[in-house]
């Protein structure tokens, strides 16, 4: 069964597919996902399917659409397919297959990779966006409706982070302790001997942001995780005034997110990365 064309268009729109993207479609059918990504959005990519006839059809349709150089299809088992080059991964698989491949996607795809699935979610991995839409002519389901689920592969933020800022006429030490489950993060910030819970915590790929209030001061942090460092900006508000400072943090302890069970090494924040 093919994804209706209007659903294909919506999936690619949600993933913000553009000329710089490499789209991989697992279970590509007649190839319409990758062909549309190439023809309408200027992307490149490939699809895989077990059906030899559908693969041959897809390659003919790509040639007919004038995108054979940017949309290619292979007869291949999706479990044996290397997806690490994808910036966007699209799926229309059975729900149990989504759950089966979820660990591999989380461990193989680069943080920031966008995943869009037709009809079926990823179980305990909550989507960043979910919607239901009309799907005229869809041969299965109730009321000719389709569901679309969207995720951004998260980086690893879990652990302890250390940095210093010039605040209130002196230099203060900050320590952030984070727990993570998929893209959901929570934790505490210790500053000046006081520990407070962080708020508005958000992790999108390697982009991280959160807020915290300690005494009369409010902090807003935003930055990007680069290996075991964060680089970004801090906004410090106190007494009606706000200052923006450079924010550079070093990870001192790596905790694996709850959805990953692996040993966690200790790290020295004073060593260059």
Buried (B, 14 or more C-beta within 10 A) or exposed (E): EBBBBBBBBBBBEBBEBEEEBBBBBBBBBBBBBBBBBBBBBBBBBBBBBEBEEBBEBBBBBBEEBEBBEBBBBEEBEBEEBEBEEBBBBBBBBEEEBBBEBBEEBBEBBEBBBBBBBBBBBBEEBBBBEEEEEEBEEBEEEEEEEBBBBBBBBBBBBBBBBBBEBEBBEEEBEBBBBBBBBBBBBBBBBBBBEEEBEBEEBEBBBBBBBBBBBBEEBBBBBBBBBEEBBBEBEBBBBBEEEEEEBEBBBBBBBBBBBEBBEEEEEEBEBEEEE
